[in-house]
Amino acid sequence: MTVPEERERWTPAPPHALPEPRQPADERAAWFTYTAAGDQIVWSPAFAAMVGRVPAEKGKTRQILARHVHRDDHAKALGAITEAWTSQTVVHTTVRLMRSDGGWFDVDCTIEPMAGPEGAVRGIRGTVRDVSARERARRESARLTRRGETVQASLVEPDPATGLLIRARFADEIDRALRGAGGALLVVRVQSGDNPEGVRPDHNAELLHHAARLVEEKARPEHLIGRVGPNEIGVLFARTTWRAAREQARDLVTALGEQAHCWGGLVRFERDAEAGSHGLLIDAEQAWRQSREADRSITLVAHPVLVRDRQGSYRSRVADALGTDRFTLYSQPILELQTNRVTRHELLLRVLDEADGPQSPIQVLDTAERLDAIFDIDLWVVERAMRLAAEQPGLCLQVNLSGRSVGDPRLTNEVEKLLERYRVDPAQLTFEITETALIGNLSEARRFADRVRDLGCGLALDDFGSGYASFRYLRLFPIDLVKIDGEYVVDLVDNPQDQVLVRALVQVCQAYGIHTVAEFVQDEATLRMLRELGVDYVQGYLIGRPSPVVPGGLRKP
């Protein structure tokens, strides 16, 4: 046993033959001694058998003994020896010992100081006992505990505002019901006041919360309930006849109508229907809109809409939203850690909801991507980014693009035309690829990536570390920057597992020559840790919250 700088490289036995199984040794006879005078090491035949050495081996030194201590336990072993030597007391420790065949095992080691005639310590004696079975069980228990702490307990995530299932999980349950039997899906829209534009968001949130509780009270135990939109609640009537579903839906809409403005859309489905969960949600949402337009409480759809008709209808809705300014842009600043300056902004799309103001576009974008209607939305965002960049030379913007649009051959030509029209410096723009799982044409996506890089634009990968952003894309695309998924950043200081993951992601990106951005940075402690881990940029509420884009109003670097 020795200090770290005295370690020698361990060379395991040649791989041409498997090592012989180690036989249990006499635990009471496994010992070693070290005497300072002459630097002498002596060990028992049982100890030699444990570590795979020849019992009568000559010339044993403390360096040889140290080679049989696992490299990660050197400091621990040396500390125990030092304590026994200086305090002249017996010290107990558990370390891993290496065998000559390259394997290792656990031992409890009792270290006793050996005193000379004058009372001074002249050496130490170590007695070892193989405890591999105990330590293996302990490590396995600790591993399972870590897994239990780090793996999400359930995929059934509650919506924080209502306690209901979130839209994605509710959609999973619809798909499950489609595989089982027929039923129906109800989507209700609740809204307060005759002048919805004047409703305060906190009042609207309170209305939605009360509506959720009322639906839970009126619905049957077997009915599943989820929040499927800003002011929309979905109810799944699985294994229910159309007649029963109509009656139950009308009762729910009537009860809600006594509390607030309410419109419902009920869609029937059969087992293994062509329409999946997202198609049924779109149909039910379209149905409640028909109810509102016709000034009736509920619209019934006995059969799901044909895919072609649904796609055309939704594209018309997207075009109408674009034409009536239902979409708007927000921006969020991004801080460069090297200079401590805001050097770029991310543009964020928001959807203007008539009852609740600007909303996250997740629901709209998810539907648009699945119905192949996302291109027009992305092009709208790109054009407005070009306008902003032209108005403020030197302003650097990150523009989100759907994976489906990146794989669309039209996008490359449109970006080139817009750069020429607005005479924008391409270095001002970084295109951020989201939802990489939806890239349908990798060849076209690579063509787009290569072309925008040739033009001088940057390329970023969003949500790196999540299931969508695969390490594979770091090799497929000329990525300049990756956004580390905020899920691993928000609790970084208190979560050692997330620290390990973020450190590894940063090291991978550094090896590939890629910059990193950490999202969801909300406090100084997280910021300091990200600096230590080598992250290049950060964004989050600590740096600045998203705010409406005002032409000429974004802060330049």
N, C-alpha and C positions, 0 to 999 in steps of 0.2 A: 504494500500500500504506500502511495507516494503522492506528492503534490502534482497538480495538473501538468506542469511543464516537464515532468519526468516521465510522462506516459510514453509508451512505445506502441507503434502501430501493431495491431493484432492481426496475424495472418491465420485464417481458419484452415482446417485440414483440407487436402485436395478433394474435389467433388467426385472423384472417380468411384468412391464407395460410400455407402451410407454408414454413419457412425453406429457403433455397437450400442444397444440399449444400456443405459447406466443402471447398475444394480444398487439397491439400497445399501448404504454404508452403516457401520456401527456408529450411531449418533454420538455415543458417549466418548468415542475414541477419535473423533474428527477435530483436530486441533492444530494450531501452528504457534510458533514463538518467534519473536524478533529480539535479538540482543544487540545493543548499540555497539558494544566492544567487538570489533571485527565485522560489524554489519552482517551478523549471522542470522539466517533463516533456517528453522527446522520445522518440518510438518510431519504429521502422523500418516501411516499408510492409508487410513480411512480418508483423510483429507486429500491425499494424492489421488485416490480412486475417485473422489467427488469431482475433481477438476481435470481428471484424465492425464495425470503425470505419472512418471515412473517413480515408485516409492523410494528407491535407493538413489535417486538422481543427485548428482554432485553439483556444487557451485550454485546453490540457490541463493538469490539475492532479493532485496526488497523490491527491485524493479520487476523481477519475474513474478513475485507475489502480486504486485500492483497490476500486472497484466491480466490477472484473473479476477479483477474487480470490474464490473460493468462501468464503462466510461461515464455514464450519467450518475453513478454513485460514488465516484472518486472523492468528491468534496465531502460527502456525507461520511464516508469511511475515515478519511483523514481527520475530520472534526472529532469523531468518536475517539480515535487514537490519541489526539492531542488532549482531549478532555481527561481521559484516563491517566495519561502521563503526567499532566500538570496538577490535577486535583488528587491524584493517588487514590482514586475510587474506581469501583467496577462500573463499567458503562455497557448498556445494552443497545444494540441497533439492528436494523434489518436491511440487508443489502443484497444485490444480485451478483453472483459470481459467474465468471465465464469458464466454460469447459474448453478443452483443447480442440474439440470438433467444431467450435464456433457457437454452440448453443449456450444457454445460460439458465440458471436456477436461483431460487430465493433461499436465503439462510437467515436465521436468527444468529447473531454473533454477540458473544459475551467477551468483552475485552477487560483483562485484569492487568494492573501494573505489577511488574516483578522488581522487587527491591533487593539491593545488594546488602552486604554485611553492615555497612554504615548507614543504611536506611534510605539512601538515594535510589531513585528509579533507574534500573539498568536495562529494562526492556519491557515487553508486553507479551501476554499470552492470550490468544484468541481461541475460543471454543465455538464451533459452528454446528448448527442443526438445520437440516433441510426442511424448509417449510413451504415448498413450492405449491403443494395442494391448497394450503390455507391462503397464500397470497394470490394464487390464480382465482380462487373463489372471491376474494376481496376485490380484485381488479374487475372481475366480471360484474359484481354487484355495483361497483362505482360506475362502470360503463353503462349499465342499464339505467342507473339513476340519471346520468348525463343525457342519455337518449330520451328518457321520460321528460327531462326538463327542456330539451331543445326541439323535440318533435311536437308540432301542434296537436293538441289533444283531439280536436275534431275539425272536420271540414265544414261543419254546420256553423258558420260564423254569423253572429247576430249583427243586425244593423244598429249602430250606436245610438241613433236618434229614437228608434221605435222598439228595439229588441226583437224585431222580426228577422226572418232570413234575408240576406242580401240577394240582389238580383241573380248573381251567378249561381249561388247555391239553390235558389228557388228554381232556376232553369234546369239544374241537374235533376231535381225532383220531378219536374214535368217530363223530362226524358225517361226517367224511371217509370212513371205512370204510363207513358206511351208504350212501353214494352210489356205492360201488364194487362190492362183492359181499357175500355172506353171511359170517358168522363167529360169534364168541361173545365174551362179556365175563365175566371172572372177577373177583370181589372177594373178598379174603380178609381175615379179621380175625385179628390175632395178639395174644396176651395172655399175660402172665407170671404165674406163681404161682397157688396155689389160693385165695388171699385177695387179689383184685385191688385192693381198697380200701386195702390196706397197701403197695402197690408204690410205691416212690419214683419221682417223675417222671424223674429222670436215668437210673435203671435202665430204665424203660419206653422212653425215647428211644433208649437203647443197643440194646434189643431190636428196635425198629423199624428202626434202622440196619442191624443184622445181617440182619434179615429181607429188607430191600431188596437187600442184596448177594447173599443166597442166591437170591432170585428172578431177579436178573440173571444169575447163574451158570447156573441151571437152564433159563431160558427161551431160546427160539431167537432169533437175531439179528433176525428180522422181527417179533417180538412187541414191542409198545409197553407200557411199564410206567409207572404213575403212582401218586402218593400221593393217595388220594381221601377220606381221613378221618383222624381222630386216630390210629387204629391200623389203618387199612385201606389195602391195596395193591391196585390194579387192574391186570389184565393183559388186553390186547386181542389176541384171536386173529382177525386180519383175513384174509379170503380162506382160511378154514379150514373143513373139513367139521365137522359136529356130532360125528361119531365121533372125529375127531382131536382136537378141542377137549376132549372129555370125558377122553380119555386124558392129554393134556398137563396139564389142570387137576388131575386126581387125583394125578399125579406131583408137581406143585408143592405141593399141600396136604399130601401125605404127607411130603415133605421138610421143609416148615415145621413140621409136627406133631412131628417129632423134636427140634425146638429149643424149642418153646413150645406153649401151647394155641393151636389154630388151627381156624377154621371158614371154609368157602368157599361161595360162591353163584355158579353159572354160568348165564348167560342166553344163549340162542341168538337171533340176529337174521338177517333176510334183507335183501337189497338194497331200499332205499327203503321200509323198514318204517315203520309208523305211528308207532311209538315213536322218539323222538329220543334223543340222548345222555343227557339228564337222566332220561328215563323208564327207560332201560336201567340206569343207575346205581342208581336207586331200587329196581328189581326185583332187581338183584344184591345190594344191601345187605339187602333184605328176605329174600332167600334165605339169606344167611349167618346171619341171626338165626334162621331156621327150623332151620338146622343146629345151632345152639347149643341151642335149645329141645328138639330131638329127640335131642340127644347123638349126632350123626353128623358126619362130617368135611366132607361137601359136599352141597348141595342143587342139583338140576338143574332148570332151567326151560326146557322145549323151545320155548315160545312166549312172547313178551312179554305182560305183563298188559294187559288192556284199560284205556284211559285212565280210564274211569269207575270201574273197580274200584281202580285205583292211587290215584286221588284219594281215594276213600272210605277206603282202607287207611291212607293217610298222615294224613288228618284224624283217624283213630282214634289213631294214634301221637302226634300233637300233643296231642290231648285227654288221653291217658294221661300224657304227659310233664308237662302242666300240672297234672294231678290228683295226681301223685306227686312234685311238687317237683323235677323234673329240670331246671327252669330256675331261675336265680338272677340277682341283680343285683349289679353292681360299680359303683363311681363313680370318676370322675377329676376332680380340681380344675381350674378354669380361672382364670387370673390376669388381672386387669384391669391393663393397663400404666400407665394414668394414675395409679391409686392404689397400685399394687403390692400389691393385696390379692386374695385368692381371693374372688370375688363370686358364683361359680356352680359347679355340678358337672354333668358329663354322666353320665347313667345308661347303663351298658353291659350288655347281656344276655350271659349265659354259660350254656353247656349243661354239665350235670354228666355226665361220661363215667365209666363204671364202672371204667375202668382208669387214667385219667390225670387225674382231677379236673376242675376247671372248664376248658372249652375255648371257643375262639371260636365263635360261632354261625353263621359264614358259610355253612357247608355246609347246616345246617338251614334257615336263612332263605332261601337260594337255592332250595332244593327247595320250601319252603312257598309262596314267591312264585309259582313256576311252576305249582304245583298249586292255586293260589288258596286256600291254607290259612293265609295269613299273618295274617289279621285277628284271629283269636283270640289269637295270640301278642302282637301289638301292643296289643290291649286289655288283656291281662294286665300288660304293662309300664306302660301308662297308669294302670291302677288302683293299682298299687303306688307309682307316682310321686305320685299323689294322697295316698296314705296318708302317705308321707314328708313331703310338703309340709304336711299337716295336723298332723303330729306336731311339726314344726319351723317355725313361722311365721317368715317372713323368709328361709328357705332357698330359693335359686333353682336350679331344675333344668332341664336340657335333655334332652328325651325324644325318642328316635329313632323315626320312623315310616316304614314302607315306602311307596314311591310308590304301590303298589297299594292300600294301606289308605287313603291320603289321598284316593284317587279313589272310595272306597266310601261310598255315601250313609249307611250306618249309623254311621259314625265320628262325625260332627258331633253327632248326638243322644246318643251314648254319652258323649262328653266333657262335654256340658252336664249330663247326669244325674250324672256322677261329681263335677263341680265343686259341684253342689248337695248331693249326699250327704255329701261330706267337708268342705264349707264352706271350701274352699281359696281363698286370694287368687289370682286368675288371673295376676297379675303374677309369681308365683313360677315359672310354667311357660313354657318355650319349646319348641315342637314343631319338631323337626329333620327335614326331609324328606330321605330317602335314596333312592337308586335312582330318580331322576326319570324315567328312560327307561321305567320300568314303570307310570307313571301312565296308566291306561286311560281315565279319564273326566276330562278337563280341567275341564269345567263343574262337576262335583261337587268336584274338588280345589280349584277357586277358591271354591266355596261354603264349603268347610271353612275355607280360609284366611281368608276375610272374616269368618266367624262367630267363629273363635277370636280374631281381632284385635279384633272388636267386644266380645267378652267380657273382653278385657284381657290375653290371653296373647300371647307373642311367637312369631315364626315365623322359622325358620332354614333355610338351604340347605346341605346337607352336600357335601363333596368338590368344592367350587367350583374350576373350572380343569381338572377331569377331563372325560372324554367324556360323562359322564352329566349333570353340572350345566351346562346350557347358559346362556349369557348371556340367552337368550330368557326364562328363568324370572324374571329380575329385573324384567321388564316384566309378566309374566303374574300374579305373585303379590306381595302386599304384604310382601315379605321385610324383616325387621329386621336380620338378621345372616347372614353367610356364613362357612362353614368352608373355608379355603384348603387344598386337598388337600396332605396331608403329604409327598407325593412331591416337591413343589417346595420343601419346607422343610428336609428332613433333611440335604441337602448345600448349603444356601443359601450359606454363607460361601465355599465353594470353587468355586461354580458361577455364573459371571457371567450365564449365560443364565437360570438360575432367578431370579436377582436382578431381571433385567429383567421377567420374567413376573410375579413377586410384586408388584413396584412397580406394574405396569400394572393388576393385579387390584385392588390397594388404591385406585388412582386412580379406577377405574371405580366401585367401591363408594362412595367418597366423593362422586362426582358424583351418585349415586343416593340418597344419604342412608342408606347401609347400613353397619353395623359389621362388622368383620372379626375372625376368629379364626384363628390359625395353629396347626396341629397338628404333632406330632412334634418339639417343641422339646427338645433334649437337652443343650445346652451354653450357656454364658454368651455366647459370641461370636455365636451365632445369635440369642439374645435381644436383644443390643445392636443387631444389624442390623435386626431386625424393628421395634424402636423407631424407628430412623432412617427406615424405610420407611413408618411411619405406621400399623402394625397396632394394633388396639385391645385384643385379648385374645390370650393364648397358652395352650397346654396341651401337655403332653408329660412325659417322665420327669424333666426338670429341675424342673418344677413339682410333680409328684406322679404316682406310678404308680397304675393302677387298683387298687382295694381292695374287699373285700366290703362291701356295704351293711349297716350295723348300725343298726337303728332308733334314732333320737335321737343317732346318733354322728357325723353329717356336720358338718363345720365350717361355721358360719354366716358370712356376710360381716361 
